[in-house]
Amino acid sequence: MRRIKVRVAYDGGEFYGWQVQPSLPTVQGLLEQVVGEIEGKAVEVAGSGRTDAGVHALAQVAAFTLENPIPLTNLRRAINRLLPPTVRILSAEEVHPDFHPRFEAQAKTYEYRMLREEVCSPFEWPYVHHYPYPLEEDRMIRLAAVFTGSHDFSAFAAADESDTAGKSKVRTIFSSVLEREPGRLIYRVRGSGFLKHMVRNLVGTLLEAGKGNLAELETLPPKSGPTAPAKGLFLVEVEYGE
Amino acid sequence: MRRIKVRVAYDGGEFYGWQVQPSLPTVQGLLEQVVGEIEGKAVEVAGSGRTDAGVHALAQVAAFTLENPIPLTNLRRAINRLLPPTVRILSAEEVHPDFHPRFEAQAKTYEYRMLREEVCSPFEWPYVHHYPYPLEEDRMIRLAAVFTGSHDFSAFAAADESDTAGKSKVRTIFSSVLEREPGRLIYRVRGSGFLKHMVRNLVGTLLEAGKGNLAELETLPPKSGPTAPAKGLFLVEVEYGE
């Protein structure tokens, strides 16, 4: 038996999120189907965490256990041949037998893309939150930095996060930076882990500050403003120890 | 009556090409519907030329005549509000009353994108021809330059170009360059005009040269190799005199 770790890119607009759902297309569901086809029996594919419907991944991390002795390069190619082009295995490596992509993850990085130009190109539209209205960008940049550190992020979790009731909602943000790029605002956040909807709620709160709301910008504010749309969000990287 | 010239971007993967076709989604059909809705009666939208199903446009040029006195900025916004996000009006300006985007075009530029990396990202897949196999790129670069100048391009026209039978197939290519970019080959061609399928057939011929076929690379070869896939092709710009 071999434990295989893979890095996976996907266009979230094509899926009902990462996690298996009966009779809906999900990335985990598709991978379990394709890897199971190669193995000749049901295979469980574990991810580093869920992504919501519409959220994209540049490099999600997943793992599964195989008996099939197929070399890693051939395995990657065989999986990609069976997947639609909206999901790609970027790399495959063998890891220790009890590797779990969620429990061993040490950091995750997300990126949220906001387009500030008046007209949104058809080629960018599925991958940005188009917000061409006035924003006090300096206030947003100041607030983004305030998210850094260890905080109880309960206020930024999805209301329906019932499966984690009683669990700690403290998370550590290693870096939280809003940057101006030509015609764009890019929010990059790297942390120990994230609650459901947390990044999109942080962005919704940044947008509230940009609209001139939230008088106090020196401490973590309450969640404020709607959850930002999924299509601007990318899971960029999941990091593991050596 | 005002004659309006617009620059239009579209994702060709969403349409059966530019030209109106009964009961199929086309860019021209959609624009005529939306502009007609604003004008309150049928409006004819003329383009600088057709693009095939699947071919993208960064800036196609079109024109139509309006009685409606709506200011240009409002017109652009109103059209974009009624269009799906897969088509965008980038700019609108008033031009002389008999402006025709096809007859007055002085040059067109196309770009064809080939991805050479083994794995094609889900985000790039709709917009490149993925060709990860060996190619003698230096031969392709040499041949691309040979296309420059005035030639009879009959051999590179679509077999079914019956509507132009008897018309000259001589076209002038002002520049024709194949460039290496990291993991990519980009073909850029600027010319007085192009026959149906011509750019995709030029690219198919470049690929044949890259595979080691076509012994003679000093003169215009016969069309060779299949028509390259539409999804790698972008209409980049249409130029007009002052």
Interface residues (C-beta under 8 A of the other chain):
Chain A: A9 Y10 D11 E14 H56 N80 P85 T86 V87 R88 I89 L90 V119 C120 S121 P122 F123 W125 Y127
Chain B: A9 Y10 D11 E14 H56 N80 P85 T86 V87 R88 I89 L90 V119 C120 S121 P122 F123 W125 Y127
